Amino acid sequence: MAERLLAVQAQDPRGARLAVRARSAGLVAQDVDRALTQDRSLVVSWLNRGTLHLVRSADLPLLHALTTPQLHTGNTRRRREEGVSPEQAERGTRVVADALADGPRTRPALRELLCAAGVPVAGQALAHVLMRTCLLGLAVRGPVIGSDHAYVHVRDWLGAALEAVPDRGGALTELARRYLVGHQPASARDLARWAGLSLGDARRGLSGIRGLHDRGNELVALTAAEPAAPPPPRLLGPFDPLLLGWADREPVVGEHRELVTSNGIFRPFALVHGRAAATWSLGDLTVVPFAPIDPAVAAALEVEAADVHRFLGSARYR
């Protein structure tokens, strides 16, 4: 699933794991933790659009090289707003990198070290100092330790440093190709929105792929086969990739946009016949339909709710 979608928004840990559940069979939340902790095949870092994403370790170099350079300006501004001076930010980065050289460290542990070094950690200061360390390619979130998702040194955890791509044009084409695997049909505008690229870079990446349809000066990847039938009813978690992979969410949310997305929050929702048909809660799994639903659909959503319980199990994500 992570290979096909390339990057899954992960600011909500349960949401990222529920995205895995909805697109797999037989897995449980602990399998994601195992991939992060023991296999080291998954990591989490600030990537597309300046948001935490769950990605395969093998895909981190490509995504980091293309989606993070444009994030430094915003990160610098936010640190300044949080009262972190340039000198304190540099010192904080050294403190974090030095600590991670000795092994994984949880966020609370790094907070203590930064506080002792005179680096502001109140409000969002800590998050933006840690973000800077990740944007510089020194750290990522790796193992799950107890109830915390720990940070690790990239070189030590993955065995190699994150280097700049030698051929940016080729890298953009590879990013576009990988994006289309899980998102076609899609346009340059969709790719730019998803990755946080300029529209020019998105077009440059797509232009290196054969077989695209030029529709009104906009390159669009079209599926070669007949459109797939809508999936059976699904309970999708918060910040599901279905709402974040394209520029236009109208085909999914329709007139219920404000019920599903509001002020940057993407609520859990039920997908029925390819459209948002209800919201649901992660606590008691109560489904609240937008309109009366067919009994067969209601029964299918009950099966989905049972599977969400199975997937989360006794994990801390329930």
PASEBA-1860 file (N, C-alpha, C; in nm, 3 decimals):
! residues 318
1> MAERLLAV> 0.082/-0.119/0.000/0.000/0.000/0.000/0.086/0.126/0.000 ~ 0.187/0.131/0.087/0.275/0.248/0.093/0.350/0.265/-0.038 ~ 0.386/0.155/-0.102/0.455/0.164/-0.230/0.364/0.223/-0.337 ~ 0.238/0.181/-0.337/0.145/0.228/-0.441/0.109/0.375/-0.421 ~ 0.080/0.415/-0.297/0.039/0.554/-0.272/0.158/0.647/-0.260 ~ 0.276/0.593/-0.234/0.403/0.665/-0.224/0.417/0.741/-0.093 ~ 0.314/0.815/-0.049/0.321/0.888/0.077/0.181/0.901/0.135 ~ 0.167/0.870/0.264/0.038/0.875/0.332/0.049/0.976/0.446
9> QAQDPRGA> -0.039/1.075/0.446/-0.034/1.177/0.550/-0.044/1.111/0.686 ~ 0.044/1.154/0.780/0.058/1.081/0.906/0.062/1.171/1.027 ~ 0.007/1.291/1.018/0.002/1.375/1.137/-0.093/1.315/1.240 ~ -0.189/1.234/1.194/-0.276/1.158/1.282/-0.234/1.011/1.273 ~ -0.169/0.958/1.377/-0.117/0.820/1.368/-0.225/0.717/1.337 ~ -0.343/0.734/1.397/-0.450/0.639/1.367/-0.494/0.650/1.223 ~ -0.501/0.774/1.173/-0.544/0.793/1.036/-0.453/0.723/0.937 ~ -0.323/0.734/0.957/-0.228/0.668/0.867/-0.246/0.517/0.871
17> RLAVRARS> -0.267/0.464/0.989/-0.282/0.319/1.002/-0.416/0.273/0.946 ~ -0.520/0.352/0.963/-0.648/0.316/0.906/-0.647/0.324/0.754 ~ -0.562/0.409/0.698/-0.545/0.411/0.553/-0.487/0.279/0.505 ~ -0.396/0.222/0.585/-0.341/0.090/0.553/-0.450/-0.015/0.560 ~ -0.531/-0.011/0.666/-0.638/-0.110/0.681/-0.733/-0.111/0.563 ~ -0.774/0.008/0.519/-0.873/0.018/0.413/-0.822/-0.031/0.279 ~ -0.691/-0.047/0.267/-0.631/-0.085/0.138/-0.551/-0.214/0.147 ~ -0.581/-0.295/0.248/-0.510/-0.422/0.266/-0.607/-0.523/0.324
25> AGLVAQDV> -0.558/-0.643/0.347/-0.640/-0.748/0.407/-0.557/-0.824/0.509 ~ -0.612/-0.843/0.627/-0.548/-0.927/0.726/-0.445/-0.860/0.815 ~ -0.406/-0.738/0.783/-0.307/-0.669/0.865/-0.371/-0.611/0.991 ~ -0.287/-0.577/1.088/-0.332/-0.508/1.209/-0.240/-0.389/1.232 ~ -0.282/-0.299/1.320/-0.205/-0.177/1.343/-0.062/-0.209/1.388 ~ -0.047/-0.316/1.464/0.086/-0.352/1.511/0.180/-0.389/1.398 ~ 0.124/-0.432/1.283/0.210/-0.461/1.168/0.276/-0.334/1.116 ~ 0.205/-0.223/1.121/0.265/-0.095/1.083/0.376/-0.059/1.181
33> DRALTQDR> 0.348/-0.078/1.311/0.451/-0.050/1.412/0.574/-0.138/1.391 ~ 0.551/-0.263/1.354/0.663/-0.354/1.331/0.747/-0.308/1.211 ~ 0.681/-0.261/1.106/0.754/-0.211/0.990/0.836/-0.088/1.025 ~ 0.785/-0.005/1.116/0.857/0.114/1.160/0.972/0.079/1.255 ~ 0.951/-0.020/1.340/1.040/-0.044/1.452/1.144/-0.152/1.426 ~ 1.099/-0.264/1.374/1.188/-0.379/1.356/1.239/-0.389/1.213 ~ 1.149/-0.382/1.117/1.190/-0.397/0.978/1.259/-0.273/0.923 ~ 1.228/-0.156/0.981/1.281/-0.028/0.933/1.243/-0.002/0.787
41> SLVVSWLN> 1.135/-0.065/0.743/1.092/-0.049/0.604/1.002/0.072/0.585 ~ 0.950/0.128/0.695/0.870/0.249/0.691/0.929/0.355/0.783 ~ 0.913/0.480/0.748/0.952/0.591/0.834/0.848/0.701/0.819 ~ 0.855/0.799/0.908/0.767/0.917/0.901/0.854/1.041/0.905 ~ 0.825/1.135/0.817/0.899/1.261/0.818/0.815/1.372/0.758 ~ 0.861/1.497/0.777/0.795/1.611/0.714/0.835/1.615/0.567 ~ 0.735/1.595/0.480/0.762/1.589/0.336/0.659/1.675/0.263 ~ 0.578/1.613/0.182/0.481/1.685/0.098/0.404/1.791/0.175
49> RGTLHLVR> 0.407/1.913/0.124/0.327/2.022/0.180/0.365/2.057/0.323 ~ 0.480/2.011/0.369/0.522/2.042/0.505/0.448/1.965/0.611 ~ 0.393/1.850/0.574/0.314/1.769/0.667/0.381/1.634/0.686 ~ 0.364/1.577/0.805/0.419/1.444/0.832/0.356/1.341/0.740 ~ 0.440/1.257/0.681/0.393/1.150/0.592/0.462/1.019/0.625 ~ 0.385/0.912/0.613/0.435/0.775/0.625/0.480/0.730/0.488 ~ 0.606/0.688/0.475/0.661/0.647/0.345/0.750/0.525/0.363 ~ 0.773/0.456/0.256/0.872/0.349/0.259/1.011/0.410/0.274
57> SADLPLLH> 1.096/0.345/0.349/1.234/0.394/0.365/1.302/0.407/0.230 ~ 1.271/0.316/0.139/1.333/0.319/0.006/1.290/0.441/-0.074 ~ 1.173/0.499/-0.042/1.123/0.614/-0.116/1.158/0.747/-0.051 ~ 1.211/0.742/0.070/1.243/0.866/0.141/1.342/0.954/0.064 ~ 1.451/0.902/0.009/1.546/0.990/-0.059/1.483/1.072/-0.172 ~ 1.401/1.010/-0.254/1.337/1.081/-0.365/1.244/1.190/-0.313 ~ 1.158/1.155/-0.219/1.061/1.250/-0.167/1.129/1.362/-0.090 ~ 1.229/1.329/-0.013/1.300/1.432/0.064/1.368/1.531/-0.030
65> ALTTPQLH> 1.432/1.481/-0.134/1.507/1.568/-0.225/1.415/1.666/-0.298 ~ 1.293/1.622/-0.332/1.207/1.705/-0.416/1.102/1.786/-0.339 ~ 1.063/1.740/-0.221/0.952/1.807/-0.152/0.993/1.890/-0.032 ~ 1.120/1.880/0.013/1.157/1.954/0.134/1.230/2.087/0.110 ~ 1.304/2.107/0.001/1.377/2.235/-0.013/1.286/2.357/0.000 ~ 1.166/2.349/-0.053/1.075/2.463/-0.050/1.011/2.484/0.088 ~ 1.037/2.394/0.182/0.976/2.405/0.315/1.059/2.485/0.413 ~ 1.185/2.511/0.381/1.274/2.578/0.476/1.227/2.720/0.508
73> TGNTRRRR> 1.178/2.792/0.408/1.135/2.930/0.432/1.022/2.936/0.534 ~ 0.922/2.851/0.515/0.810/2.848/0.609/0.853/2.803/0.747 ~ 0.943/2.706/0.753/0.993/2.658/0.881/1.068/2.767/0.955 ~ 1.149/2.844/0.883/1.223/2.955/0.944/1.127/3.060/0.999 ~ 1.024/3.090/0.922/0.926/3.189/0.968/0.854/3.142/1.093 ~ 0.814/3.016/1.096/0.742/2.964/1.212/0.831/2.957/1.335 ~ 0.958/2.923/1.319/1.048/2.924/1.434/1.060/3.065/1.491 ~ 1.072/3.162/1.403/1.083/3.301/1.448/0.956/3.342/1.523
81> EEGVSPEQ> 0.841/3.303/1.473/0.716/3.335/1.540/0.705/3.269/1.676 ~ 0.772/3.155/1.692/0.770/3.084/1.820/0.883/3.127/1.913 ~ 0.959/3.227/1.873/1.063/3.280/1.960/1.195/3.206/1.956 ~ 1.220/3.132/1.848/1.346/3.058/1.833/1.437/3.139/1.740 ~ 1.549/3.186/1.793/1.642/3.263/1.711/1.720/3.171/1.618 ~ 1.783/3.226/1.513/1.866/3.142/1.425/1.975/3.067/1.502 ~ 2.037/3.133/1.599/2.142/3.068/1.677/2.085/2.953/1.760 ~ 1.968/2.975/1.819/1.905/2.868/1.897/1.861/2.752/1.809
89> AERGTRVV> 1.815/2.783/1.689/1.776/2.677/1.596/1.895/2.592/1.558 ~ 2.008/2.656/1.530/2.130/2.582/1.495/2.177/2.497/1.612 ~ 2.173/2.556/1.731/2.214/2.481/1.851/2.120/2.363/1.874 ~ 1.990/2.386/1.855/1.895/2.279/1.874/1.916/2.164/1.778 ~ 1.946/2.197/1.654/1.972/2.093/1.555/2.092/2.009/1.596 ~ 2.198/2.073/1.645/2.316/1.999/1.690/2.283/1.910/1.809 ~ 2.204/1.963/1.903/2.167/1.884/2.021/2.090/1.760/1.980 ~ 1.993/1.776/1.891/1.911/1.663/1.848/1.996/1.562/1.771
97> ADALADGP> 2.076/1.610/1.676/2.158/1.519/1.595/2.257/1.443/1.681 ~ 2.320/1.511/1.777/2.417/1.445/1.866/2.348/1.339/1.952 ~ 2.228/1.371/2.001/2.156/1.275/2.083/2.117/1.152/2.003 ~ 2.070/1.174/1.880/2.027/1.062/1.797/2.143/0.975/1.751 ~ 2.263/1.030/1.749/2.381/0.950/1.714/2.403/0.839/1.814 ~ 2.347/0.853/1.934/2.359/0.750/2.037/2.239/0.657/2.042 ~ 2.144/0.678/1.953/2.028/0.590/1.948/1.898/0.666/1.943 ~ 1.786/0.595/1.927/1.656/0.661/1.917/1.624/0.743/2.041
105> RTRPALRE> 1.551/0.853/2.021/1.509/0.937/2.132/1.362/0.976/2.109 ~ 1.284/0.970/2.215/1.144/1.011/2.205/1.136/1.163/2.209 ~ 1.022/1.214/2.170/0.999/1.358/2.172/1.016/1.416/2.313 ~ 0.958/1.354/2.419/0.980/1.408/2.554/1.128/1.413/2.593 ~ 1.205/1.310/2.554/1.347/1.309/2.586/1.421/1.421/2.514 ~ 1.386/1.444/2.388/1.450/1.552/2.313/1.407/1.689/2.367 ~ 1.286/1.699/2.414/1.240/1.824/2.475/1.329/1.860/2.595 ~ 1.357/1.762/2.679/1.440/1.787/2.797/1.580/1.832/2.757
113> LLCAAGVP> 1.638/1.766/2.658/1.773/1.801/2.614/1.777/1.942/2.556 ~ 1.677/1.976/2.477/1.673/2.109/2.417/1.651/2.216/2.522 ~ 1.565/2.189/2.616/1.539/2.284/2.724/1.667/2.309/2.803 ~ 1.741/2.201/2.833/1.866/2.215/2.907/1.970/2.295/2.829 ~ 1.960/2.292/2.695/2.054/2.365/2.610/2.010/2.509/2.583 ~ 1.900/2.550/2.644/1.853/2.686/2.626/1.780/2.710/2.496 ~ 1.723/2.606/2.439/1.647/2.619/2.314/1.499/2.620/2.349 ~ 1.423/2.720/2.304/1.279/2.726/2.336/1.205/2.602/2.289
121> VAGQALAH> 1.114/2.552/2.374/1.036/2.433/2.340/0.887/2.454/2.364 ~ 0.847/2.573/2.409/0.706/2.598/2.438/0.626/2.613/2.310 ~ 0.495/2.592/2.321/0.409/2.605/2.204/0.451/2.511/2.092 ~ 0.469/2.565/1.973/0.510/2.485/1.858/0.660/2.496/1.831 ~ 0.734/2.558/1.923/0.879/2.574/1.901/0.948/2.439/1.888 ~ 0.915/2.346/1.977/0.978/2.214/1.972/0.954/2.148/1.838 ~ 0.829/2.149/1.792/0.796/2.083/1.665/0.877/2.142/1.550 ~ 0.896/2.274/1.549/0.964/2.335/1.435/1.116/2.322/1.443
129> VLMRTCLL> 1.169/2.304/1.563/1.311/2.271/1.573/1.334/2.127/1.525 ~ 1.245/2.036/1.564/1.256/1.898/1.518/1.234/1.891/1.367 ~ 1.141/1.970/1.318/1.116/1.973/1.174/1.241/2.017/1.099 ~ 1.309/2.119/1.150/1.432/2.166/1.084/1.534/2.054/1.075 ~ 1.548/1.977/1.182/1.644/1.867/1.183/1.608/1.763/1.077 ~ 1.478/1.739/1.059/1.434/1.645/0.955/1.452/1.702/0.816 ~ 1.421/1.830/0.799/1.436/1.892/0.667/1.580/1.894/0.622 ~ 1.673/1.901/0.717/1.815/1.898/0.684/1.864/1.756/0.655
137> GLAVRGPV> 1.775/1.658/0.664/1.811/1.520/0.631/1.886/1.448/0.739 ~ 1.878/1.498/0.863/1.951/1.437/0.973/1.867/1.338/1.051 ~ 1.735/1.357/1.054/1.649/1.276/1.140/1.521/1.239/1.069 ~ 1.461/1.130/1.116/1.325/1.090/1.078/1.262/1.026/1.201 ~ 1.133/1.006/1.194/1.068/0.925/1.297/1.078/0.779/1.256 ~ 1.131/0.699/1.347/1.151/0.558/1.318/1.071/0.467/1.408 ~ 1.133/0.414/1.515/1.067/0.311/1.595/0.958/0.365/1.687 ~ 0.859/0.281/1.710/0.757/0.309/1.810/0.805/0.252/1.942
145> IGSDHAYV> 0.820/0.338/2.041/0.868/0.297/2.173/0.758/0.327/2.274 ~ 0.694/0.222/2.324/0.582/0.242/2.415/0.471/0.317/2.344 ~ 0.434/0.432/2.398/0.329/0.513/2.337/0.386/0.627/2.255 ~ 0.517/0.629/2.235/0.584/0.738/2.163/0.642/0.689/2.032 ~ 0.644/0.778/1.935/0.710/0.752/1.808/0.844/0.823/1.811 ~ 0.951/0.749/1.823/1.083/0.807/1.847/1.148/0.858/1.719 ~ 1.241/0.949/1.738/1.324/1.001/1.629/1.454/0.922/1.624 ~ 1.510/0.910/1.503/1.637/0.840/1.483/1.724/0.921/1.388
153> HVRDWLGA> 1.853/0.893/1.392/1.947/0.956/1.298/1.936/0.883/1.165 ~ 1.914/0.956/1.059/1.891/0.896/0.927/2.006/0.804/0.888 ~ 2.128/0.852/0.901/2.244/0.774/0.857/2.253/0.642/0.933 ~ 2.233/0.648/1.064/2.246/0.527/1.147/2.129/0.433/1.128 ~ 2.008/0.487/1.114/1.888/0.403/1.106/1.873/0.339/0.969 ~ 1.902/0.414/0.865/1.880/0.366/0.729/2.008/0.328/0.656 ~ 2.122/0.359/0.716/2.248/0.315/0.659/2.309/0.408/0.557 ~ 2.245/0.521/0.531/2.299/0.616/0.433/2.239/0.753/0.459
161> ALEAVPDR> 2.313/0.855/0.423/2.264/0.992/0.437/2.172/1.025/0.320 ~ 2.089/1.128/0.338/2.001/1.174/0.231/2.075/1.276/0.148 ~ 2.101/1.241/0.024/2.180/1.327/-0.065/2.089/1.395/-0.167 ~ 2.135/1.506/-0.220/2.061/1.573/-0.327/2.061/1.485/-0.452 ~ 1.952/1.487/-0.527/1.946/1.406/-0.649/2.035/1.468/-0.756 ~ 2.115/1.389/-0.824/2.205/1.445/-0.926/2.133/1.494/-1.051 ~ 2.018/1.435/-1.082/1.942/1.471/-1.202/1.801/1.509/-1.160 ~ 1.778/1.638/-1.138/1.648/1.682/-1.088/1.536/1.652/-1.188
169> GGALTELA> 1.565/1.671/-1.317/1.463/1.643/-1.417/1.421/1.497/-1.414 ~ 1.518/1.408/-1.407/1.487/1.266/-1.400/1.414/1.230/-1.271 ~ 1.452/1.296/-1.161/1.386/1.270/-1.033/1.241/1.317/-1.037 ~ 1.215/1.430/-1.100/1.077/1.478/-1.112/0.991/1.381/-1.195 ~ 1.050/1.327/-1.300/0.977/1.229/-1.381/0.948/1.103/-1.301 ~ 1.047/1.059/-1.221/1.025/0.941/-1.138/0.917/0.967/-1.034 ~ 0.918/1.085/-0.974/0.815/1.120/-0.878/0.678/1.121/-0.944 ~ 0.669/1.180/-1.063/0.542/1.184/-1.136/0.494/1.043/-1.170
177> RRYLVGHQ> 0.586/0.960/-1.214/0.550/0.823/-1.250/0.497/0.748/-1.129 ~ 0.567/0.760/-1.016/0.525/0.691/-0.895/0.392/0.745/-0.843 ~ 0.374/0.876/-0.854/0.247/0.935/-0.811/0.131/0.880/-0.893 ~ 0.150/0.867/-1.025/0.042/0.821/-1.111/0.005/0.675/-1.085 ~ 0.100/0.596/-1.034/0.070/0.456/-1.005/-0.050/0.445/-0.911 ~ -0.057/0.533/-0.812/-0.165/0.525/-0.716/-0.272/0.631/-0.730 ~ -0.259/0.721/-0.830/-0.352/0.833/-0.835/-0.411/0.861/-0.973 ~ -0.373/0.787/-1.077/-0.427/0.822/-1.208/-0.574/0.782/-1.217
185> PASARDLA> -0.653/0.858/-1.298/-0.611/0.973/-1.378/-0.587/1.097/-1.292 ~ -0.485/1.174/-1.329/-0.450/1.293/-1.252/-0.379/1.391/-1.344 ~ -0.377/1.516/-1.305/-0.317/1.622/-1.385/-0.195/1.679/-1.315 ~ -0.128/1.769/-1.384/-0.013/1.838/-1.324/-0.058/1.917/-1.201 ~ -0.177/1.973/-1.207/-0.228/2.048/-1.091/-0.246/1.956/-0.971 ~ -0.291/1.833/-0.995/-0.307/1.737/-0.887/-0.172/1.702/-0.825 ~ -0.075/1.672/-0.911/0.058/1.637/-0.862/0.119/1.752/-0.783 ~ 0.106/1.874/-0.835/0.163/1.990/-0.765/0.099/2.006/-0.628
193> RWAGLSLG> -0.031/1.992/-0.620/-0.102/2.007/-0.492/-0.060/1.897/-0.394 ~ -0.053/1.775/-0.441/-0.021/1.662/-0.353/0.121/1.670/-0.299 ~ 0.217/1.701/-0.385/0.358/1.699/-0.345/0.406/1.831/-0.288 ~ 0.332/1.939/-0.312/0.381/2.069/-0.271/0.485/2.124/-0.366 ~ 0.477/2.084/-0.493/0.568/2.132/-0.597/0.508/2.254/-0.667 ~ 0.591/2.326/-0.741/0.538/2.428/-0.829/0.469/2.360/-0.946 ~ 0.375/2.429/-1.008/0.306/2.372/-1.122/0.404/2.345/-1.235 ~ 0.506/2.430/-1.248/0.608/2.408/-1.351/0.684/2.279/-1.330
201> DARRGLSG> 0.722/2.251/-1.204/0.793/2.127/-1.176/0.704/2.006/-1.199 ~ 0.577/2.018/-1.164/0.485/1.907/-1.186/0.471/1.878/-1.336 ~ 0.458/1.982/-1.415/0.449/1.964/-1.560/0.578/1.905/-1.616 ~ 0.690/1.952/-1.562/0.819/1.899/-1.609/0.830/1.750/-1.581 ~ 0.785/1.709/-1.463/0.790/1.567/-1.429/0.700/1.484/-1.519 ~ 0.578/1.530/-1.541/0.484/1.456/-1.625/0.527/1.454/-1.770 ~ 0.596/1.559/-1.814/0.636/1.565/-1.955/0.735/1.455/-1.992 ~ 0.799/1.397/-1.892/0.894/1.289/-1.920/0.829/1.153/-1.932
209> IRGLHDRG> 0.697/1.147/-1.918/0.625/1.019/-1.923/0.548/1.010/-2.054 ~ 0.564/0.901/-2.124/0.494/0.881/-2.250/0.347/0.843/-2.225 ~ 0.265/0.874/-2.324/0.127/0.829/-2.321/0.031/0.917/-2.245 ~ 0.071/1.042/-2.217/-0.020/1.131/-2.148/-0.108/1.206/-2.248 ~ -0.224/1.242/-2.203/-0.321/1.313/-2.288/-0.312/1.462/-2.258 ~ -0.293/1.543/-2.361/-0.285/1.688/-2.345/-0.425/1.745/-2.362 ~ -0.486/1.785/-2.250/-0.621/1.835/-2.250/-0.620/1.983/-2.211 ~ -0.631/2.070/-2.310/-0.631/2.212/-2.280/-0.503/2.259/-2.215
217> NELVALTA> -0.390/2.220/-2.271/-0.258/2.257/-2.217/-0.233/2.201/-2.078 ~ -0.307/2.098/-2.042/-0.286/2.033/-1.913/-0.265/1.884/-1.936 ~ -0.148/1.834/-1.901/-0.120/1.693/-1.919/-0.200/1.612/-1.819 ~ -0.270/1.511/-1.869/-0.354/1.429/-1.784/-0.323/1.283/-1.813 ~ -0.299/1.206/-1.708/-0.277/1.062/-1.724/-0.411/0.992/-1.722 ~ -0.437/0.915/-1.824/-0.563/0.844/-1.833/-0.540/0.694/-1.817 ~ -0.629/0.628/-1.745/-0.618/0.485/-1.729/-0.644/0.417/-1.863 ~ -0.565/0.315/-1.892/-0.580/0.245/-2.019/-0.702/0.154/-2.019
225> AEPAAPPP> -0.732/0.096/-1.903/-0.844/0.002/-1.894/-0.974/0.078/-1.865 ~ -1.083/0.005/-1.867/-1.212/0.063/-1.830/-1.207/0.109/-1.685 ~ -1.279/0.216/-1.652/-1.281/0.263/-1.513/-1.321/0.152/-1.419 ~ -1.250/0.141/-1.308/-1.280/0.036/-1.211/-1.412/0.065/-1.142 ~ -1.480/-0.041/-1.102/-1.605/-0.024/-1.028/-1.574/0.036/-0.891 ~ -1.666/0.116/-0.837/-1.643/0.171/-0.704/-1.620/0.060/-0.602 ~ -1.536/0.083/-0.502/-1.512/-0.020/-0.400/-1.636/-0.042/-0.316 ~ -1.645/-0.152/-0.244/-1.757/-0.172/-0.153/-1.752/-0.068/-0.042
233> PRLLGPFD> -1.860/-0.053/0.034/-1.859/0.047/0.142/-1.737/0.034/0.232 ~ -1.675/0.148/0.263/-1.553/0.151/0.343/-1.564/0.260/0.448 ~ -1.510/0.231/0.566/-1.492/0.332/0.668/-1.348/0.383/0.656 ~ -1.332/0.506/0.614/-1.201/0.566/0.596/-1.169/0.656/0.714 ~ -1.043/0.657/0.754/-1.004/0.730/0.873/-0.979/0.878/0.848 ~ -0.937/0.949/0.952/-0.907/1.091/0.936/-0.789/1.112/0.842 ~ -0.794/1.219/0.764/-0.688/1.255/0.670/-0.661/1.142/0.571 ~ -0.768/1.078/0.525/-0.748/0.967/0.431/-0.691/1.016/0.299
241> PLLLGWAD> -0.602/0.939/0.236/-0.541/0.979/0.109/-0.641/1.009/-0.003 ~ -0.761/0.953/0.005/-0.860/0.979/-0.100/-0.896/1.127/-0.108 ~ -0.883/1.199/0.004/-0.916/1.341/0.006/-0.793/1.429/-0.013 ~ -0.674/1.370/-0.013/-0.552/1.449/-0.017/-0.468/1.425/-0.142 ~ -0.511/1.334/-0.228/-0.430/1.297/-0.342/-0.454/1.379/-0.467 ~ -0.559/1.461/-0.469/-0.594/1.538/-0.587/-0.632/1.680/-0.546 ~ -0.629/1.771/-0.640/-0.662/1.911/-0.610/-0.810/1.931/-0.582 ~ -0.896/1.852/-0.645/-1.041/1.870/-0.633/-1.101/1.754/-0.554
249> REPVVGEH> -1.167/1.784/-0.443/-1.231/1.682/-0.360/-1.380/1.669/-0.391 ~ -1.430/1.753/-0.479/-1.572/1.756/-0.508/-1.628/1.621/-0.551 ~ -1.556/1.542/-0.635/-1.612/1.414/-0.676/-1.639/1.319/-0.559 ~ -1.570/1.336/-0.447/-1.589/1.248/-0.332/-1.686/1.308/-0.231 ~ -1.665/1.434/-0.195/-1.745/1.491/-0.085/-1.872/1.558/-0.134 ~ -1.877/1.603/-0.260/-1.996/1.666/-0.313/-2.043/1.782/-0.228 ~ -2.171/1.783/-0.197/-2.230/1.893/-0.120/-2.202/1.883/0.029 ~ -2.133/1.777/0.070/-2.108/1.755/0.213/-1.967/1.796/0.254
257> RELVTSNG> -1.906/1.883/0.177/-1.767/1.922/0.202/-1.745/1.967/0.346 ~ -1.831/2.055/0.397/-1.811/2.110/0.531/-1.830/2.005/0.639 ~ -1.901/1.898/0.609/-1.921/1.791/0.707/-1.800/1.698/0.714 ~ -1.725/1.691/0.604/-1.609/1.601/0.599/-1.480/1.676/0.624 ~ -1.466/1.796/0.569/-1.344/1.874/0.587/-1.379/2.013/0.637 ~ -1.304/2.060/0.737/-1.331/2.192/0.792/-1.207/2.241/0.865 ~ -1.162/2.364/0.830/-1.048/2.427/0.897/-0.925/2.337/0.902 ~ -0.899/2.269/0.792/-0.781/2.184/0.785/-0.795/2.048/0.851
265> IFRPFALV> -0.911/2.017/0.904/-0.936/1.887/0.966/-1.013/1.799/0.869 ~ -0.967/1.676/0.851/-1.031/1.581/0.762/-1.088/1.468/0.848 ~ -1.218/1.464/0.860/-1.283/1.371/0.952/-1.292/1.230/0.893 ~ -1.303/1.130/0.981/-1.334/0.995/0.932/-1.468/0.996/0.859 ~ -1.477/0.924/0.749/-1.604/0.923/0.675/-1.625/0.787/0.611 ~ -1.751/0.761/0.578/-1.787/0.636/0.510/-1.796/0.663/0.361 ~ -1.731/0.579/0.283/-1.734/0.588/0.138/-1.833/0.484/0.085 ~ -1.936/0.531/0.014/-2.039/0.442/-0.041/-2.057/0.478/-0.188
273> HGRAAATW> -2.038/0.379/-0.275/-2.048/0.402/-0.420/-1.954/0.514/-0.464 ~ -1.837/0.521/-0.402/-1.737/0.620/-0.441/-1.761/0.760/-0.389 ~ -1.860/0.779/-0.302/-1.892/0.912/-0.251/-1.899/0.908/-0.098 ~ -1.867/1.021/-0.035/-1.883/1.033/0.110/-2.031/1.028/0.144 ~ -2.069/0.934/0.233/-2.211/0.915/0.266/-2.240/0.932/0.414 ~ -2.134/0.941/0.496/-2.154/0.952/0.641/-2.022/0.990/0.705 ~ -2.030/1.040/0.826/-1.911/1.053/0.909/-1.920/0.946/1.018 ~ -1.809/0.918/1.081/-1.810/0.821/1.191/-1.706/0.859/1.294
281> SLGDLTVV> -1.722/0.810/1.415/-1.632/0.845/1.524/-1.536/0.731/1.551 ~ -1.414/0.766/1.589/-1.315/0.665/1.620/-1.338/0.602/1.757 ~ -1.412/0.670/1.843/-1.434/0.618/1.977/-1.527/0.498/1.978 ~ -1.655/0.524/1.955/-1.754/0.416/1.959/-1.796/0.369/1.821 ~ -1.729/0.421/1.716/-1.756/0.381/1.579/-1.901/0.406/1.538 ~ -1.958/0.514/1.588/-2.094/0.552/1.551/-2.092/0.615/1.412 ~ -2.175/0.563/1.322/-2.185/0.615/1.186/-2.304/0.710/1.178 ~ -2.280/0.830/1.127/-2.386/0.931/1.114/-2.407/0.959/0.966
289> PFAPIDPA> -2.508/0.898/0.904/-2.530/0.916/0.759/-2.576/1.058/0.726 ~ -2.542/1.103/0.607/-2.590/1.232/0.558/-2.736/1.222/0.513 ~ -2.778/1.102/0.477/-2.915/1.076/0.433/-2.943/0.928/0.461 ~ -3.069/0.888/0.464/-3.100/0.746/0.486/-3.023/0.657/0.390 ~ -2.969/0.548/0.442/-2.891/0.457/0.358/-2.959/0.322/0.349 ~ -2.930/0.252/0.242/-2.987/0.121/0.215/-2.948/0.023/0.326 ~ -3.039/-0.067/0.368/-3.006/-0.164/0.472/-2.884/-0.249/0.439 ~ -2.866/-0.282/0.313/-2.749/-0.362/0.275/-2.620/-0.283/0.297
297> VAAALEVE> -2.624/-0.153/0.268/-2.508/-0.067/0.292/-2.482/-0.056/0.441 ~ -2.589/-0.038/0.520/-2.575/-0.030/0.665/-2.510/-0.157/0.720 ~ -2.553/-0.272/0.667/-2.495/-0.398/0.713/-2.347/-0.407/0.675 ~ -2.313/-0.360/0.556/-2.173/-0.362/0.513/-2.088/-0.271/0.601 ~ -2.143/-0.159/0.642/-2.068/-0.067/0.728/-2.051/-0.126/0.868 ~ -2.145/-0.207/0.913/-2.130/-0.276/1.041/-2.014/-0.375/1.034 ~ -2.002/-0.443/0.921/-1.889/-0.534/0.901/-1.758/-0.455/0.901 ~ -1.759/-0.339/0.836/-1.641/-0.252/0.836/-1.604/-0.209/0.977
305> AADVHRFL> -1.704/-0.172/1.058/-1.678/-0.130/1.195/-1.612/-0.242/1.275 ~ -1.660/-0.364/1.254/-1.599/-0.478/1.323/-1.454/-0.497/1.279 ~ -1.428/-0.472/1.151/-1.291/-0.488/1.102/-1.199/-0.379/1.156 ~ -1.254/-0.257/1.174/-1.174/-0.151/1.236/-1.135/-0.193/1.377 ~ -1.230/-0.250/1.453/-1.198/-0.299/1.588/-1.090/-0.406/1.582 ~ -1.104/-0.498/1.486/-1.003/-0.604/1.471/-0.867/-0.545/1.441 ~ -0.862/-0.450/1.350/-0.736/-0.392/1.307/-0.667/-0.318/1.421 ~ -0.743/-0.237/1.492/-0.682/-0.159/1.600/-0.651/-0.247/1.721
313> GSARYR> -0.735/-0.347/1.745/-0.712/-0.439/1.856/-0.696/-0.367/1.987 ~ -0.595/-0.404/2.063/-0.567/-0.339/2.193/-0.460/-0.234/2.179 ~ -0.431/-0.196/2.053/-0.324/-0.099/2.029/-0.363/0.036/2.088 ~ -0.265/0.120/2.104/-0.287/0.251/2.163/-0.364/0.344/2.070 ~ -0.392/0.299/1.947/-0.457/0.385/1.850/-0.609/0.381/1.863 ~ -0.660/0.292/1.947/-0.807/0.285/1.959/-0.856/0.409/2.031
END
